[in-house]
Amino acid sequence: MKKKVKKKKLDSIPKINRRLFKLWSLAVRERAGHKCELCGVAKGHIYTNDKGKEIKVKIDAHHLLSRDIKDCPLKFDVMNSVAVCPTHHKWGVPSFHRDPVYTISWLQKHHPDRYEYVLKYERAFTVDLKNRKVLEEIESRLKDNLHLDFAKLKEVEAMYPRVVKKRVTKPEIKGSLFDEDEDEESSSSSEE
């Protein structure tokens, strides 16, 4: 009796995206030596907040250009990032979320290469981020701590176009089931 071989189930696109964001975040933090690029505080440093509570510092990876732009591969590019402590990420002044003017000028002064890179590729490049082969290429670049090669991504996208399944739509029913009855009632009532 032959044993059935189960086909390996593919990860969902959202699951792959979560894995890519984790790789991206790790690559960003490793590039900075697990220190805040603004103030230099290291991961694990313990400080006392204004309420007297001891807090262990963690380092966050922050996107320079929003990760919400559709089909923009910069969301997975380490050049589109900065490693910062929570104070400089969201809560303090200055922080990347609260004071964009300060952080842009800081970025221009300290990392002009990243600033220019993001400006150059901000909206100039899109790729199908639901294409599994494209996502595999992005994953391999992240694992090697390399920024993305847009020409290679376009090449992969062209070589392996994603097949989009068309949904079967239900036939459209025009009018109401009771249209004729309503017409007859209105005509009979007008005759009286």
C-alpha positions as CSV (number, residue, x, y, z in Angstrom):
1,M,0.0,0.0,0.0
2,K,1.4,3.4,-1.1
3,K,1.7,6.1,1.5
4,K,0.3,9.4,0.5
5,V,2.8,12.2,0.5
6,K,1.4,15.4,2.0
7,K,2.1,18.5,0.1
8,K,3.8,21.1,2.3
9,K,1.5,23.9,3.1
10,L,2.9,27.3,2.1
11,D,3.0,30.1,4.6
12,S,0.5,32.8,4.1
13,I,1.6,36.1,2.7
14,P,0.9,37.9,6.0
15,K,3.0,35.3,7.9
16,I,5.8,35.8,5.5
17,N,5.6,39.6,5.9
18,R,5.8,39.2,9.7
19,R,8.9,37.1,9.3
20,L,10.4,39.7,6.9
21,F,9.7,42.5,9.4
22,K,11.4,40.6,12.2
23,L,14.5,40.0,10.0
24,W,14.4,43.7,8.9
25,S,14.2,44.8,12.5
26,L,17.0,42.5,13.6
27,A,19.3,43.7,10.8
28,V,18.6,47.4,11.6
29,R,19.4,46.9,15.3
30,E,22.5,44.8,14.6
31,R,23.8,47.5,12.2
32,A,23.6,50.0,15.0
33,G,25.3,47.6,17.5
34,H,22.0,47.5,19.5
35,K,22.4,51.1,20.5
36,C,20.2,54.1,19.9
37,E,21.6,56.0,17.0
38,L,20.5,59.4,18.5
39,C,21.7,59.2,22.1
40,G,23.9,56.1,22.1
41,V,22.1,54.3,25.0
42,A,22.7,50.5,24.7
43,K,20.1,47.7,24.8
44,G,19.8,46.4,28.4
45,H,20.9,49.7,30.0
46,I,18.8,50.2,33.2
47,Y,17.5,53.7,34.0
48,T,15.0,55.1,36.5
49,N,12.0,56.9,35.0
50,D,10.3,60.0,36.5
51,K,8.1,57.7,38.6
52,G,11.1,56.0,40.2
53,K,10.6,52.7,38.3
54,E,13.7,51.0,36.9
55,I,13.3,50.2,33.2
56,K,15.5,48.2,31.0
57,V,16.1,49.9,27.6
58,K,15.2,48.1,24.4
59,I,16.1,49.2,21.0
60,D,13.5,49.7,18.3
61,A,13.8,49.7,14.5
62,H,12.1,52.7,13.0
63,H,11.0,53.1,9.3
64,L,12.1,56.4,7.8
65,L,9.5,56.1,5.1
66,S,6.2,54.5,6.2
67,R,5.8,50.8,5.8
68,D,2.2,51.2,4.8
69,I,2.8,52.3,1.2
70,K,1.4,49.6,-1.1
71,D,3.9,47.5,-2.9
72,C,6.8,49.6,-1.8
73,P,9.7,47.3,-1.1
74,L,11.5,50.0,1.0
75,K,9.5,48.7,3.9
76,F,12.0,45.8,4.0
77,D,15.1,47.8,3.1
78,V,17.6,48.4,6.0
79,M,18.6,51.7,4.3
80,N,15.0,52.9,5.2
81,S,15.6,52.7,8.9
82,V,17.2,54.0,12.1
83,A,17.7,52.1,15.4
84,V,16.4,54.2,18.4
85,C,15.5,53.8,22.0
86,P,11.8,54.1,22.9
87,T,12.3,57.7,24.1
88,H,13.6,58.8,20.7
89,H,11.2,56.5,18.8
90,K,7.8,57.6,20.2
91,W,7.7,59.2,23.6
92,G,10.4,61.9,24.0
93,V,11.0,65.2,22.4
94,P,12.8,64.9,20.1
95,S,11.5,61.6,18.7
96,F,10.9,60.3,15.3
97,H,7.1,60.2,15.8
98,R,6.7,63.5,17.7
99,D,9.3,65.8,16.0
100,P,9.8,65.0,12.3
101,V,11.5,68.3,11.6
102,Y,14.3,67.6,14.1
103,T,14.7,64.0,13.1
104,I,14.9,64.9,9.3
105,S,17.6,67.5,10.0
106,W,19.4,64.9,12.3
107,L,19.2,62.3,9.6
108,Q,20.5,64.7,6.9
109,K,23.5,65.6,9.2
110,H,24.3,62.1,10.5
111,H,23.1,59.7,7.8
112,P,22.8,61.7,4.5
113,D,23.3,58.4,2.5
114,R,20.1,57.0,4.0
115,Y,18.2,60.2,3.6
116,E,19.1,60.5,-0.1
117,Y,18.4,56.8,-0.7
118,V,14.9,57.1,0.7
119,L,14.2,60.2,-1.3
120,K,15.5,58.6,-4.4
121,Y,13.4,55.4,-4.2
122,E,10.5,56.8,-2.2
123,R,7.8,56.4,-4.9
124,A,9.9,55.5,-7.9
125,F,9.8,51.8,-7.4
126,T,7.0,49.3,-6.8
127,V,7.0,45.5,-6.9
128,D,4.3,42.9,-6.3
129,L,4.8,42.1,-2.6
130,K,2.3,39.2,-2.8
131,N,4.7,37.4,-5.2
132,R,6.3,34.6,-3.2
133,K,9.5,34.6,-5.3
134,V,9.9,38.3,-4.8
135,L,9.5,37.8,-1.0
136,E,12.1,35.0,-1.1
137,E,14.6,37.3,-2.7
138,I,13.9,40.0,-0.1
139,E,14.3,37.4,2.7
140,S,17.7,36.3,1.3
141,R,18.9,39.9,1.2
142,L,17.8,40.5,4.7
143,K,19.5,37.4,6.0
144,D,22.7,38.6,4.4
145,N,22.2,42.1,6.0
146,L,22.2,43.7,2.5
147,H,19.9,46.5,1.3
148,L,17.6,45.6,-1.6
149,D,18.6,45.3,-5.2
150,F,15.6,46.8,-7.0
151,A,16.7,45.6,-10.4
152,K,17.0,42.0,-9.1
153,L,13.5,42.3,-7.6
154,K,12.0,43.5,-10.9
155,E,13.8,40.7,-12.7
156,V,12.4,38.1,-10.3
157,E,8.9,39.6,-10.6
158,A,9.2,39.3,-14.4
159,M,10.5,35.7,-14.4
160,Y,7.9,34.5,-11.9
161,P,4.7,36.5,-12.5
162,R,2.0,35.8,-9.8
163,V,-1.1,34.1,-11.1
164,V,-4.1,35.8,-9.7
165,K,-7.2,33.6,-9.4
166,K,-10.3,35.3,-10.7
167,R,-13.3,35.0,-8.4
168,V,-16.5,33.6,-9.7
169,T,-19.2,36.2,-9.3
170,K,-22.8,35.4,-8.8
171,P,-25.1,36.5,-11.6
172,E,-26.7,39.9,-11.0
173,I,-30.4,39.9,-10.5
174,K,-32.0,43.1,-11.9
175,G,-35.1,44.6,-10.4
176,S,-37.2,43.2,-7.6
177,L,-39.1,39.9,-7.5
178,F,-42.2,41.9,-6.8
179,D,-41.9,44.5,-9.6
180,E,-44.8,43.1,-11.7
181,D,-47.1,42.8,-8.7
182,E,-46.4,46.4,-7.7
183,D,-47.2,47.6,-11.2
184,E,-50.5,45.7,-11.3
185,E,-51.6,47.0,-7.9
186,S,-50.8,50.6,-8.8
187,S,-52.6,50.3,-12.2
188,S,-55.7,48.7,-10.6
189,S,-55.9,51.3,-7.8
190,S,-55.7,54.1,-10.4
191,E,-58.5,52.6,-12.4
192,E,-60.9,52.8,-9.4
